[in-house]
Amino acid sequence: MANSLRFLKEILFSFYLTKMQLASLVFCPVEKQSF
């Protein structure tokens, strides 16, 4: 039980990290263009 919960947490954390990376990739060019 605990192993599956830890596995879920790792999946959610990795998904969150990749989402943040994608957001930075999307927003960085926009910020550079606005200046």
Secondary structure as GFF3:
##gff-version 3
##sequence-region A 1 35
A	DSSP	alpha_helix	2	34	.	.	.	ID=ss1
###
